[in-house]
Amino acid sequence: MLRFKIPNMACGGCAKGVTATLREVDPNAVVQVSLEHREVTVESKAAGADTLDRALRDAGWKSERVAA
């Protein structure tokens, strides 16, 4: 399981955008969003942390990997 801090994710629309970005990389990813903590948890069998982080950053999200 991977966790990312997304400081510029502040609303439900942002959460949908982050989720959509991650699912573009892995359509079967299990994504859980915490707006309160501005974090997203991802379970992906198709992509690793670097790939997901790059996708988030390319989409304009300020992604920071959180140690598990």
Summary of the structure (lengths in Angstrom):
residues: 68
radius of gyration: 10.3
end to end distance: 7.7
largest distance: 27.6
contacts: 198
relative contact order: 0.32
helix: 35%
strand: 25%
